[in-house]
Structure formats: structure tokens, C-alpha cells
Amino acid sequence: MQDNQHGSQMNEVEKFDEWVKSFFLDPETCALDHQLFSIDIYESDDEYMVEAVLENHDVKDIKVCLCDNEISIIVDDTDKPILEKKEDTLPTQRKIPFPFSICSRRITAEFSNPILVIRIHKFSPGKTAEDINIE
């Protein structure tokens, strides 16, 4: 892939490394980690992993959506009793925009309270879907 801005070749690994640095150095990321829920991003030889800490939530409250290069984690508190609800009753959402398209990759998600792990497989193609099933 040609990076027109710098006139140099950037492969996916380099794009990912640069993106992770800028993502975690962004003050907004830190603020959202404290205000909403924290997110970590990892890479292994075979996959990229997004890990979210979702305390006091059930799997039925959580939705993972995909749109081209962006994963959204949506947490809906509207079914909780009034005493447990936050003041606003809108779903809480975090978006993780990858530096390349991930929509044709195999993506899996599993929730083991309180950790949600989303795996984007580097070499396994998957079916294109907007909603990712959480196991």
C-alpha cells in the first residue's frame, strides 16, 4: 500500500504500530477510559485484539458493531433498575477506528465478566457483518 502523504511504503504492521501510538497518546482516549470504560489494544502474530473492561454489565447489555475499519462497542444500561442507572439513559459507546479495513476479516468476540475481548484475525477471511456475535 502506498502512503501518499509520506511517499513511502507502509505495510499493515507499520500502520498498526503508528496508529496504536497515536491512539494511546491522544488525551481523548485517556479521558474516555476514565469516563466510560477502558480499552486496550494488543497484537499477536495471528490477530489484533481489542480488550474492554465492562464492569457491572451482562452480555445482553453489550453490542459489538463493525463498519469498514471501525469497531463500536455499545453498552446499554436502559434495562437496569433506576437506582443503578447513570443519569443519562443513552447507551455508552466507544469507537475504535483501525488504520485499514477489517470488514473482510474473521472477527470474534467473547465476554468473560468483566472483560470483553474482540479478536480480528489477520489471515482468516470472514463474512461481512455489521453486528459481531458475542460468545
DOSESE-933348 format. One record per residue: residue number from 1; residue in one letter; x, y, z of N, C-alpha, C in turn. Coordinates in steps of 0.02 Angstrom, whole numbers. Last residue first. Layout:
<nodes>
node n->NUM; res->A; n_east->X; n_north->Y; n_up->Z; ca_east->X; ca_north->Y; ca_up->Z; c_east->X; c_north->Y; c_up->Z
...
</nodes>
This chain:
<nodes>
node n->135; res->E; n_east->-989; n_north->-714; n_up->1115; ca_east->-996; ca_north->-781; ca_up->1146; c_east->-984; c_north->-776; c_up->1220
node n->134; res->I; n_east->-1070; n_north->-603; n_up->1012; ca_east->-1028; ca_north->-609; ca_up->1072; c_east->-1042; c_north->-676; c_up->1104
node n->133; res->N; n_east->-1065; n_north->-566; n_up->840; ca_east->-1094; ca_north->-607; ca_up->893; c_east->-1045; c_north->-613; c_up->952
node n->132; res->I; n_east->-1068; n_north->-409; n_up->771; ca_east->-1024; ca_north->-464; ca_up->788; c_east->-1056; c_north->-501; c_up->847
node n->131; res->D; n_east->-1150; n_north->-331; n_up->637; ca_east->-1152; ca_north->-349; ca_up->708; c_east->-1109; c_north->-411; c_up->720
node n->130; res->E; n_east->-1119; n_north->-327; n_up->502; ca_east->-1116; ca_north->-265; ca_up->541; c_east->-1114; c_north->-279; c_up->615
node n->129; res->A; n_east->-1012; n_north->-433; n_up->409; ca_east->-1071; ca_north->-424; ca_up->452; c_east->-1063; c_north->-360; c_up->490
node n->128; res->T; n_east->-940; n_north->-536; n_up->293; ca_east->-952; ca_north->-466; ca_up->310; c_east->-1016; c_north->-461; c_up->350
node n->127; res->K; n_east->-851; n_north->-677; n_up->350; ca_east->-908; ca_north->-649; ca_up->315; c_east->-918; c_north->-578; c_up->338
node n->126; res->G; n_east->-671; n_north->-679; n_up->338; ca_east->-735; ca_north->-691; ca_up->371; c_east->-791; c_north->-662; c_up->329
node n->125; res->P; n_east->-507; n_north->-748; n_up->322; ca_east->-563; ca_north->-708; ca_up->297; c_east->-627; c_north->-726; c_up->333
node n->124; res->S; n_east->-369; n_north->-742; n_up->420; ca_east->-430; ca_north->-781; ca_up->408; c_east->-485; c_north->-736; c_up->382
node n->123; res->F; n_east->-261; n_north->-666; n_up->456; ca_east->-256; ca_north->-705; ca_up->395; c_east->-318; c_north->-745; c_up->378
node n->122; res->K; n_east->-292; n_north->-592; n_up->573; ca_east->-253; ca_north->-562; ca_up->519; c_east->-259; c_north->-599; c_up->453
node n->121; res->H; n_east->-441; n_north->-573; n_up->660; ca_east->-392; ca_north->-620; ca_up->634; c_east->-358; c_north->-591; c_up->572
node n->120; res->I; n_east->-477; n_north->-488; n_up->795; ca_east->-479; ca_north->-477; ca_up->723; c_east->-423; c_north->-520; c_up->694
node n->119; res->R; n_east->-571; n_north->-511; n_up->938; ca_east->-513; ca_north->-534; ca_up->900; c_east->-525; c_north->-523; c_up->826
node n->118; res->I; n_east->-614; n_north->-437; n_up->1087; ca_east->-632; ca_north->-440; ca_up->1016; c_east->-568; c_north->-458; c_up->978
node n->117; res->V; n_east->-667; n_north->-467; n_up->1246; ca_east->-609; ca_north->-473; ca_up->1201; c_east->-635; c_north->-482; c_up->1130
node n->116; res->L; n_east->-718; n_north->-396; n_up->1394; ca_east->-740; ca_north->-411; ca_up->1326; c_east->-677; c_north->-412; c_up->1283
node n->115; res->I; n_east->-724; n_north->-435; n_up->1564; ca_east->-681; ca_north->-421; ca_up->1507; c_east->-714; c_north->-443; c_up->1441
node n->114; res->P; n_east->-773; n_north->-463; n_up->1692; ca_east->-796; ca_north->-402; ca_up->1659; c_east->-759; c_north->-386; c_up->1593
node n->113; res->N; n_east->-851; n_north->-594; n_up->1607; ca_east->-862; ca_north->-537; ca_up->1651; c_east->-801; c_north->-522; c_up->1694
node n->112; res->S; n_east->-807; n_north->-623; n_up->1458; ca_east->-798; ca_north->-659; ca_up->1521; c_east->-795; c_north->-605; c_up->1574
node n->111; res->F; n_east->-857; n_north->-627; n_up->1297; ca_east->-864; ca_north->-588; ca_up->1358; c_east->-858; c_north->-635; c_up->1417
node n->110; res->E; n_east->-788; n_north->-618; n_up->1134; ca_east->-810; ca_north->-658; ca_up->1191; c_east->-809; c_north->-614; c_up->1254
node n->109; res->A; n_east->-793; n_north->-614; n_up->958; ca_east->-796; ca_north->-578; ca_up->1021; c_east->-819; c_north->-625; c_up->1076
node n->108; res->T; n_east->-708; n_north->-611; n_up->800; ca_east->-745; ca_north->-646; ca_up->853; c_east->-743; c_north->-603; c_up->916
node n->107; res->I; n_east->-692; n_north->-598; n_up->629; ca_east->-692; ca_north->-561; ca_up->692; c_east->-736; c_north->-599; c_up->741
node n->106; res->R; n_east->-604; n_north->-616; n_up->483; ca_east->-641; ca_north->-654; ca_up->533; c_east->-635; c_north->-616; c_up->599
node n->105; res->R; n_east->-618; n_north->-477; n_up->369; ca_east->-580; ca_north->-523; ca_up->412; c_east->-627; c_north->-560; c_up->459
node n->104; res->S; n_east->-674; n_north->-376; n_up->299; ca_east->-673; ca_north->-441; ca_up->266; c_east->-635; c_north->-494; c_up->308
node n->103; res->C; n_east->-661; n_north->-260; n_up->379; ca_east->-728; ca_north->-289; ca_up->368; c_east->-727; c_north->-358; c_up->335
node n->102; res->I; n_east->-552; n_north->-185; n_up->402; ca_east->-553; ca_north->-250; ca_up->435; c_east->-618; c_north->-288; c_up->420
node n->101; res->S; n_east->-446; n_north->-66; n_up->324; ca_east->-510; ca_north->-101; ca_up->325; c_east->-504; c_north->-169; c_up->359
node n->100; res->F; n_east->-341; n_north->29; n_up->436; ca_east->-352; ca_north->-8; ca_up->374; c_east->-419; c_north->-45; c_up->381
node n->99; res->P; n_east->-327; n_north->80; n_up->561; ca_east->-296; ca_north->118; ca_up->506; c_east->-303; c_north->83; c_up->438
node n->98; res->F; n_east->-484; n_north->73; n_up->654; ca_east->-420; ca_north->43; ca_up->633; c_east->-393; c_north->82; c_up->573
node n->97; res->P; n_east->-565; n_north->155; n_up->779; ca_east->-554; ca_north->157; ca_up->707; c_east->-485; c_north->129; c_up->689
node n->96; res->I; n_east->-674; n_north->117; n_up->894; ca_east->-604; ca_north->103; ca_up->883; c_east->-592; c_north->100; c_up->808
node n->95; res->K; n_east->-788; n_north->198; n_up->1001; ca_east->-770; ca_north->179; ca_up->932; c_east->-695; c_north->170; c_up->927
node n->94; res->R; n_east->-903; n_north->166; n_up->1129; ca_east->-834; ca_north->183; ca_up->1111; c_east->-822; c_north->158; c_up->1041
node n->93; res->Q; n_east->-1050; n_north->216; n_up->1215; ca_east->-1019; ca_north->190; ca_up->1155; c_east->-947; c_north->213; c_up->1149
node n->92; res->T; n_east->-1194; n_north->186; n_up->1312; ca_east->-1124; ca_north->208; ca_up->1312; c_east->-1090; c_north->176; c_up->1252
node n->91; res->P; n_east->-1362; n_north->236; n_up->1277; ca_east->-1310; ca_north->186; ca_up->1279; c_east->-1240; c_north->218; c_up->1278
node n->90; res->L; n_east->-1442; n_north->353; n_up->1388; ca_east->-1419; ca_north->335; ca_up->1321; c_east->-1366; c_north->281; c_up->1326
node n->89; res->T; n_east->-1481; n_north->401; n_up->1508; ca_east->-1500; ca_north->332; ca_up->1492; c_east->-1482; c_north->312; c_up->1421
node n->88; res->D; n_east->-1391; n_north->489; n_up->1631; ca_east->-1414; ca_north->485; ca_up->1561; c_east->-1430; c_north->412; c_up->1546
node n->87; res->E; n_east->-1360; n_north->446; n_up->1761; ca_east->-1409; ca_north->500; ca_up->1750; c_east->-1436; c_north->499; c_up->1679
node n->86; res->K; n_east->-1358; n_north->267; n_up->1769; ca_east->-1324; ca_north->331; ca_up->1768; c_east->-1378; c_north->384; c_up->1754
node n->85; res->K; n_east->-1446; n_north->151; n_up->1874; ca_east->-1436; ca_north->187; ca_up->1811; c_east->-1394; c_north->249; c_up->1821
node n->84; res->E; n_east->-1479; n_north->94; n_up->1994; ca_east->-1414; ca_north->77; ca_up->1965; c_east->-1397; c_north->117; c_up->1903
node n->83; res->L; n_east->-1606; n_north->139; n_up->2023; ca_east->-1552; ca_north->155; ca_up->2070; c_east->-1483; c_north->140; c_up->2042
node n->82; res->I; n_east->-1683; n_north->86; n_up->1915; ca_east->-1671; ca_north->158; ca_up->1920; c_east->-1612; c_north->174; c_up->1967
node n->81; res->P; n_east->-1613; n_north->-66; n_up->1846; ca_east->-1658; ca_north->-30; ca_up->1892; c_east->-1636; c_north->43; c_up->1900
node n->80; res->K; n_east->-1573; n_north->-76; n_up->1669; ca_east->-1554; ca_north->-81; ca_up->1740; c_east->-1605; c_north->-44; c_up->1783
node n->79; res->D; n_east->-1600; n_north->-56; n_up->1537; ca_east->-1640; ca_north->-107; ca_up->1572; c_east->-1624; c_north->-112; c_up->1646
node n->78; res->T; n_east->-1508; n_north->37; n_up->1490; ca_east->-1578; ca_north->58; ca_up->1498; c_east->-1621; c_north->7; c_up->1534
node n->77; res->D; n_east->-1375; n_north->24; n_up->1462; ca_east->-1395; ca_north->20; ca_up->1533; c_east->-1470; c_north->31; c_up->1543
node n->76; res->D; n_east->-1280; n_north->-44; n_up->1339; ca_east->-1346; ca_north->-17; ca_up->1352; c_east->-1366; c_north->-30; c_up->1424
node n->75; res->V; n_east->-1137; n_north->-12; n_up->1253; ca_east->-1162; ca_north->-40; ca_up->1315; c_east->-1227; c_north->-5; c_up->1333
node n->74; res->I; n_east->-1047; n_north->-48; n_up->1110; ca_east->-1104; ca_north->-11; ca_up->1136; c_east->-1130; c_north->-48; c_up->1197
node n->73; res->I; n_east->-909; n_north->-24; n_up->1016; ca_east->-932; ca_north->-63; ca_up->1074; c_east->-987; c_north->-20; c_up->1106
node n->72; res->S; n_east->-865; n_north->-32; n_up->848; ca_east->-900; ca_north->4; ca_up->900; c_east->-921; c_north->-44; c_up->954
node n->71; res->I; n_east->-730; n_north->-24; n_up->737; ca_east->-769; ca_north->-66; ca_up->783; c_east->-801; c_north->-21; c_up->834
node n->70; res->E; n_east->-696; n_north->18; n_up->570; ca_east->-711; ca_north->41; ca_up->637; c_east->-753; c_north->-9; c_up->676
node n->69; res->N; n_east->-681; n_north->1; n_up->436; ca_east->-620; ca_north->-4; ca_up->477; c_east->-633; c_north->13; c_up->550
node n->68; res->D; n_east->-832; n_north->-51; n_up->403; ca_east->-769; ca_north->-44; ca_up->365; c_east->-708; c_north->-53; c_up->410
node n->67; res->C; n_east->-902; n_north->-71; n_up->550; ca_east->-915; ca_north->-32; ca_up->489; c_east->-848; c_north->-16; c_up->457
node n->66; res->L; n_east->-974; n_north->-171; n_up->674; ca_east->-918; ca_north->-160; ca_up->628; c_east->-942; c_north->-120; c_up->569
node n->65; res->C; n_east->-1015; n_north->-187; n_up->848; ca_east->-1033; ca_north->-173; ca_up->779; c_east->-970; c_north->-158; c_up->739
node n->64; res->V; n_east->-1071; n_north->-268; n_up->989; ca_east->-1011; ca_north->-251; ca_up->951; c_east->-1030; c_north->-245; c_up->878
node n->63; res->K; n_east->-1157; n_north->-238; n_up->1140; ca_east->-1162; ca_north->-249; ca_up->1067; c_east->-1096; c_north->-228; c_up->1035
node n->62; res->I; n_east->-1221; n_north->-286; n_up->1297; ca_east->-1163; ca_north->-267; ca_up->1256; c_east->-1175; c_north->-284; c_up->1183
node n->61; res->D; n_east->-1315; n_north->-337; n_up->1380; ca_east->-1310; ca_north->-264; ca_up->1378; c_east->-1260; c_north->-240; c_up->1326
node n->60; res->K; n_east->-1296; n_north->-473; n_up->1381; ca_east->-1355; ca_north->-448; ca_up->1345; c_east->-1355; c_north->-372; c_up->1339
node n->59; res->V; n_east->-1188; n_north->-489; n_up->1466; ca_east->-1176; ca_north->-495; ca_up->1394; c_east->-1235; c_north->-468; c_up->1354
node n->58; res->D; n_east->-1197; n_north->-362; n_up->1593; ca_east->-1210; ca_north->-429; ca_up->1568; c_east->-1199; c_north->-430; c_up->1493
node n->57; res->H; n_east->-1090; n_north->-265; n_up->1699; ca_east->-1132; ca_north->-273; ca_up->1640; c_east->-1141; c_north->-347; c_up->1624
node n->56; res->N; n_east->-992; n_north->-225; n_up->1793; ca_east->-1064; ca_north->-222; ca_up->1810; c_east->-1109; c_north->-226; c_up->1749
node n->55; res->E; n_east->-864; n_north->-168; n_up->1682; ca_east->-886; ca_north->-187; ca_up->1749; c_east->-962; c_north->-180; c_up->1755
node n->54; res->L; n_east->-783; n_north->-198; n_up->1557; ca_east->-853; ca_north->-178; ca_up->1562; c_east->-881; c_north->-203; c_up->1629
node n->53; res->V; n_east->-644; n_north->-164; n_up->1471; ca_east->-664; ca_north->-182; ca_up->1539; c_east->-734; c_north->-153; c_up->1551
node n->52; res->A; n_east->-595; n_north->-232; n_up->1317; ca_east->-632; ca_north->-180; ca_up->1352; c_east->-652; c_north->-206; c_up->1421
node n->51; res->E; n_east->-475; n_north->-258; n_up->1195; ca_east->-499; ca_north->-281; ca_up->1259; c_east->-533; c_north->-222; c_up->1294
node n->50; res->V; n_east->-441; n_north->-316; n_up->1039; ca_east->-466; ca_north->-258; ca_up->1075; c_east->-497; c_north->-285; c_up->1139
node n->49; res->M; n_east->-309; n_north->-384; n_up->946; ca_east->-358; ca_north->-393; ca_up->999; c_east->-376; c_north->-326; c_up->1030
node n->48; res->Y; n_east->-263; n_north->-459; n_up->794; ca_east->-266; ca_north->-398; ca_up->833; c_east->-320; c_north->-409; c_up->886
node n->47; res->E; n_east->-168; n_north->-610; n_up->757; ca_east->-229; ca_north->-570; ca_up->767; c_east->-215; c_north->-504; c_up->803
node n->46; res->D; n_east->-50; n_north->-682; n_up->743; ca_east->-107; ca_north->-701; ca_up->702; c_east->-168; c_north->-655; c_up->707
node n->45; res->D; n_east->47; n_north->-630; n_up->828; ca_east->67; ca_north->-649; ca_up->760; c_east->6; c_north->-658; c_up->714
node n->44; res->S; n_east->-43; n_north->-497; n_up->910; ca_east->-4; ca_north->-558; ca_up->911; c_east->15; c_north->-574; c_up->839
node n->43; res->E; n_east->-76; n_north->-345; n_up->992; ca_east->-63; ca_north->-379; ca_up->928; c_east->-24; c_north->-442; c_up->942
node n->42; res->Y; n_east->-202; n_north->-249; n_up->1079; ca_east->-143; ca_north->-291; ca_up->1076; c_east->-136; c_north->-320; c_up->1005
node n->41; res->I; n_east->-273; n_north->-120; n_up->1171; ca_east->-266; ca_north->-149; ca_up->1105; c_east->-199; c_north->-187; c_up->1103
node n->40; res->D; n_east->-398; n_north->-79; n_up->1291; ca_east->-328; ca_north->-94; ca_up->1274; c_east->-328; c_north->-128; c_up->1206
node n->39; res->I; n_east->-507; n_north->34; n_up->1370; ca_east->-493; ca_north->-8; ca_up->1312; c_east->-418; c_north->-17; c_up->1307
node n->38; res->S; n_east->-626; n_north->70; n_up->1499; ca_east->-558; ca_north->69; ca_up->1471; c_east->-552; c_north->18; c_up->1415
node n->37; res->F; n_east->-772; n_north->173; n_up->1486; ca_east->-740; ca_north->110; ca_up->1505; c_east->-673; c_north->107; c_up->1469
node n->36; res->L; n_east->-797; n_north->323; n_up->1526; ca_east->-842; ca_north->271; ca_up->1501; c_east->-818; c_north->202; c_up->1523
node n->35; res->Q; n_east->-698; n_north->402; n_up->1591; ca_east->-769; ca_north->422; ca_up->1592; c_east->-816; c_north->364; c_up->1574
node n->34; res->H; n_east->-574; n_north->340; n_up->1571; ca_east->-597; ca_north->355; ca_up->1639; c_east->-671; c_north->369; c_up->1642
node n->33; res->D; n_east->-568; n_north->325; n_up->1433; ca_east->-553; ca_north->267; ca_up->1476; c_east->-579; c_north->278; c_up->1546
node n->32; res->L; n_east->-588; n_north->457; n_up->1393; ca_east->-642; ca_north->408; ca_up->1383; c_east->-631; c_north->345; c_up->1423
node n->31; res->A; n_east->-461; n_north->509; n_up->1427; ca_east->-522; ca_north->536; ca_up->1459; c_east->-580; c_north->486; c_up->1452
node n->30; res->C; n_east->-379; n_north->436; n_up->1341; ca_east->-370; ca_north->431; ca_up->1413; c_east->-433; c_north->454; c_up->1450
node n->29; res->T; n_east->-427; n_north->483; n_up->1218; ca_east->-429; ca_north->411; ca_up->1234; c_east->-425; c_north->401; c_up->1309
node n->28; res->E; n_east->-396; n_north->619; n_up->1225; ca_east->-467; ca_north->598; ca_up->1224; c_east->-474; c_north->524; c_up->1241
node n->27; res->P; n_east->-257; n_north->624; n_up->1213; ca_east->-288; ca_north->638; ca_up->1278; c_east->-362; c_north->618; c_up->1281
node n->26; res->D; n_east->-169; n_north->502; n_up->1127; ca_east->-223; ca_north->550; ca_up->1120; c_east->-256; c_north->562; c_up->1188
node n->25; res->L; n_east->-86; n_north->396; n_up->1143; ca_east->-60; ca_north->462; ca_up->1163; c_east->-112; c_north->517; c_up->1158
node n->24; res->F; n_east->-159; n_north->291; n_up->1091; ca_east->-149; ca_north->294; ca_up->1163; c_east->-117; c_north->358; c_up->1187
node n->23; res->F; n_east->-159; n_north->327; n_up->953; ca_east->-221; ca_north->313; ca_up->989; c_east->-212; c_north->321; c_up->1064
node n->22; res->S; n_east->-23; n_north->334; n_up->918; ca_east->-63; ca_north->395; ca_up->918; c_east->-129; c_north->386; c_up->956
node n->21; res->K; n_east->12; n_north->196; n_up->936; ca_east->47; ca_north->250; ca_up->971; c_east->4; c_north->313; c_up->975
node n->20; res->V; n_east->-77; n_north->135; n_up->846; ca_east->-81; ca_north->120; ca_up->918; c_east->-47; c_north->174; c_up->958
node n->19; res->W; n_east->-30; n_north->188; n_up->723; ca_east->-98; ca_north->203; ca_up->746; c_east->-105; c_north->191; c_up->821
node n->18; res->E; n_east->96; n_north->131; n_up->713; ca_east->89; ca_north->204; ca_up->715; c_east->21; c_north->224; c_up->744
node n->17; res->D; n_east->59; n_north->-6; n_up->708; ca_east->103; ca_north->20; ca_up->760; c_east->97; c_north->95; c_up->768
node n->16; res->F; n_east->-21; n_north->-10; n_up->590; ca_east->-49; ca_north->-27; ca_up->656; c_east->-7; c_north->2; c_up->712
node n->15; res->K; n_east->74; n_north->25; n_up->493; ca_east->14; ca_north->67; ca_up->503; c_east->-16; c_north->54; c_up->572
node n->14; res->E; n_east->160; n_north->-85; n_up->508; ca_east->184; ca_north->-17; ca_up->522; c_east->126; c_north->31; c_up->533
node n->13; res->V; n_east->74; n_north->-188; n_up->470; ca_east->104; ca_north->-188; ca_up->536; c_east->128; c_north->-118; c_up->555
node n->12; res->E; n_east->44; n_north->-156; n_up->335; ca_east->-9; ca_north->-156; ca_up->386; c_east->19; c_north->-153; c_up->457
node n->11; res->N; n_east->174; n_north->-48; n_up->270; ca_east->135; ca_north->-109; ca_up->272; c_east->86; c_north->-106; c_up->330
node n->10; res->M; n_east->205; n_north->86; n_up->172; ca_east->189; ca_north->68; ca_up->241; c_east->148; c_north->4; c_up->239
node n->9; res->Q; n_east->320; n_north->165; n_up->69; ca_east->280; ca_north->105; ca_up->79; c_east->268; c_north->95; c_up->153
node n->8; res->S; n_east->304; n_north->343; n_up->49; ca_east->341; ca_north->282; ca_up->66; c_east->293; c_north->224; c_up->74
node n->7; res->G; n_east->250; n_north->470; n_up->43; ca_east->284; ca_north->444; ca_up->-16; c_east->323; c_north->380; c_up->-2
node n->6; res->H; n_east->173; n_north->524; n_up->139; ca_east->245; ca_north->522; ca_up->152; c_east->284; c_north->495; c_up->93
node n->5; res->Q; n_east->47; n_north->522; n_up->79; ca_east->67; ca_north->580; ca_up->119; c_east->143; c_north->582; c_up->129
node n->4; res->N; n_east->30; n_north->398; n_up->19; ca_east->41; ca_north->457; ca_up->-23; c_east->67; c_north->517; c_up->16
node n->3; res->D; n_east->82; n_north->249; n_up->43; ca_east->63; ca_north->303; ca_up->87; c_east->79; c_north->368; c_up->51
node n->2; res->Q; n_east->28; n_north->108; n_up->-40; ca_east->67; ca_north->169; ca_up->-46; c_east->39; c_north->221; c_up->2
node n->1; res->M; n_east->42; n_north->-59; n_up->0; ca_east->0; ca_north->0; ca_up->0; c_east->44; c_north->62; c_up->0
</nodes>
